[in-house]
Amino acid sequence: MGKNVYSSETKWAVVREKMSGQLTTKEIMEKHGIKNKSQIETWMRWYRANEIHRFDQPAGRQAIFVWAWAGIRE
């Protein structure tokens, strides 16, 4: 069973729809094919914390991405 990978566009669409309040979380999940509400909660947490750079990060160990960007080695 592999990880679901969502595009940056999908993440932004979900955040906009959630912020508008016009759709419920369940409706957003159905519309975008998201299987777990915790995924939406994570994106909303990133948005509120101004960590929007995470929307473009690949799935997996996020620390490696940040270290590589900063020139730091594990």
Phi, psi and omega per residue, in radians:
M1 nan 2.013 -3.085
G2 -1.583 2.969 3.113
K3 -1.380 2.549 2.999
N4 -1.397 2.373 3.111
V5 -2.027 2.157 -3.116
Y6 -1.929 2.441 -3.131
S7 -1.240 2.811 3.075
S8 -1.052 -0.650 3.130
E9 -1.089 -0.718 3.113
T10 -1.125 -0.766 -3.139
K11 -1.061 -0.779 3.125
W12 -1.141 -0.702 3.123
A13 -1.084 -0.733 3.129
V14 -1.107 -0.781 3.141
V15 -1.081 -0.789 3.130
R16 -1.063 -0.775 -3.129
E17 -1.152 -0.682 3.122
K18 -1.167 -0.736 -3.134
M19 -1.167 -0.577 -3.122
S20 -1.205 -0.492 3.131
G21 1.331 0.116 -3.099
Q22 -1.416 -0.392 3.130
L23 -2.105 2.579 3.049
T24 -1.370 2.882 3.100
T25 -1.025 -0.724 3.141
K26 -1.093 -0.731 3.117
E27 -1.124 -0.703 3.099
I28 -1.110 -0.754 3.129
M29 -1.046 -0.792 -3.138
E30 -1.142 -0.744 -3.105
K31 -1.080 -0.690 -3.039
H32 -1.831 0.024 3.117
G33 1.231 0.570 3.131
I34 -1.577 2.276 -2.991
K35 -1.577 -0.326 -3.056
N36 -2.409 2.294 -3.108
K37 -1.150 -0.382 3.125
S38 -1.125 -0.435 3.092
Q39 -1.134 -0.768 3.107
I40 -1.138 -0.728 3.116
E41 -1.044 -0.681 3.118
T42 -1.116 -0.831 3.135
W43 -1.089 -0.661 3.104
M44 -1.176 -0.671 3.097
R45 -1.101 -0.765 3.104
W46 -1.064 -0.758 -3.121
Y47 -1.097 -0.826 -3.119
R48 -1.139 -0.549 -3.136
A49 -1.527 0.115 -3.116
N50 1.010 0.646 3.087
E51 -1.837 0.799 -3.045
I52 -1.202 -0.276 3.053
H53 -1.046 -0.431 3.141
R54 -1.157 -0.406 -3.133
F55 -1.085 -0.461 -3.104
D56 -1.714 -0.048 -3.117
Q57 -1.312 2.557 3.055
P58 -1.223 2.766 3.084
A59 -1.182 2.629 3.102
G60 2.129 -2.715 -3.097
R61 -1.244 1.821 -3.061
Q62 -1.170 -0.508 -3.108
A63 -1.071 -0.661 -3.133
I64 -1.088 -0.734 3.126
F65 -1.049 -0.809 -3.126
V66 -1.156 -0.755 -3.139
W67 -1.129 -0.716 3.133
A68 -1.114 -0.700 3.133
W69 -1.138 -0.657 -3.104
A70 -1.512 -0.072 -3.138
G71 1.365 0.361 -3.127
I72 -1.724 2.466 3.121
R73 -1.843 2.599 3.116
E74 -1.292 nan nan
